[in-house]
C-alpha cells in the first residue's frame, strides 16, 4: 500500500515536472514535444504489455477489431482525443494558459461524475451531489461574472470524460487499447519530429538535448510508476490520489507567474469545496469496503 502511494505521488510529481519544464524547451512547440514524448512512451507501454502478460488481451482486441471494423473508428476518435489532451498539456504552459488548463483538470473529476450518471446511470451519493452542486455554482458564477470558461479548460473537462466514456461503452478499456491509441498517433509524431531541425533549435536553446533526455526519462518513469501504483492501491484510493496532479499543476501555473483573475475566485473556492466533498466520499467508500470485507471474513 505504501509503495503504491509513493509510486502514485512520484507519478504526479513527474507529470507536473513535465508541465513545468515544457516552458524551458522553446522554441520547440507542443507538437514537437508531443512527438518526442509519444515516441518514448510507446516502447514503455509495449514492454508493459509483454512483461505484464497482456498478449492474450491484445490478441482478443485485435480479433474484435477484425470482426467489428467500426471499433477502429472509435479507436481513432479516442486516439485523437488523447493526442489533443497531451498536446495541450505540453503547449499551454509556454503560451500563458497553464492556469486555464489546470482549472480544467480540477473540474474534470467532477464532470466525470456527471457523465457517469448521465451515460451509465451510475448512482450519485449525497456527497457527490453536493460536489456537483458546488461545481455547477462555481462554473455559473464564472459565466455570469467573466464569461464562459476558456476552451483550454473545456477541452479537458469535456474531452477526458468523453474519452473514458467511449472506452467504457465500447469495452475498449485496458492497456492494450491504450497501446493501440498511441500506435495510431505515431505517424503524426514521426512527422512532427522529422520536421524539427534540432541543430537549429540548439542554437537558440543550447540545453535542448539535455532537456529532451530529461523529458524522455520523466515520461517513461512517471508512466511506469502510474501503471505500477494502479496495481498496488485499491481503486477507490487510486481515484483519491488523482487530485494530487491538478493541484501540482495549479502550483506550477502560479510559479510561472500566472494569476487567478478576480472573476475566477468564486469558481476556485467552489471547486476546492467540491473536491473536499469528493475526497470525503472516497474515504467513506474505502471504509465501507473495508468493513464489508471484514464482515465477509468474519462469516
Secondary structure, 3 states (H helix, E strand, C coil): CHHHHHHHHHHHHHHHHHHHHHHHHCCCCHHHHHHHHHHHHHHHHHHHHHHCCCHHHHHHHHHHHHHCCHHHHHHHHHHHHHHHHHHHHHHCHHHCCHHHHHHHHHHHHHHHHHHHHHHHCCCCCHHHHHHHHHHHHHHHHHHHHHCCCCHHHHHHHHHHHHHHHHHHHCCCCCHHHHHHHHHHHHHHHHHHHHCCCHHHHHHHCCCHHHHHHHHHHHHHHHHHHHHHHHHHCCHHHHHHHCHHHHHHHHHHHHHCCCCCCHHHHHHHHHHHHHHHHHHHHHHHHHHHHHHHHHHHHHC
